Amino acid sequence: MIRIAPETAADAWEIEYLLDTAFAPGRTALSSYRLREGVPPVAPLCLTARDDDAMAALAGCIRFWPVRAGQGAALLLGPVATHPTRQGEGIGAMLILESLDRAAASDWAACILVGDEPYYRRFGFARADFLRFPPPTNPNRVLARALKPNGLAGIEGDVRRWTDP
């Protein structure tokens, strides 16, 4: 049984190891990482997944960051990762569903990400041609979804760091 729990400071080294294992070595060169620099994550939405054993290794994680998008604010989903030995078990989907439920119950109205539309469509995401991510992001991979009715209102134009005007 998988236990989903909020990320803690004690999880940090294991999360970094998982992200290094799950993604290419150049992951921190992606434009989404530029949007995260110097900005703390939205801690209540950052989750971990482990087997229901106190000593279990990290099976997956998900993080969210605040960003500016046009005249509005949005959550930036990612990274979400599942350990390669655990892929195909639905852990990533569990993390996404649980975190989006928590996000929808919070004050956040919109969520964006850079990813594969065929995968994220089942979680309510669609191409967001109205958003411009910093280069070198492929615009076809920029996706968005409302977390509340009319949640995407005002979310258009350039996506920028939370701390940028």
Secondary structure, DSSP 8 states (H G I E B T S, - for coil): -EEEEE--GGGHHHHHHHHHHHS-GGGGGSHHHHHHTT----GGG-EEEEESSTT--EEEEEEEEEEEETTEEEEEEEEEEE-GGGTTSSHHHHHHHHHHHHHHTSS--EEEEES-HHHHGGGT-EE-TTEE--TT--GGGEEEEESSTTTTTT--EEEEETT--
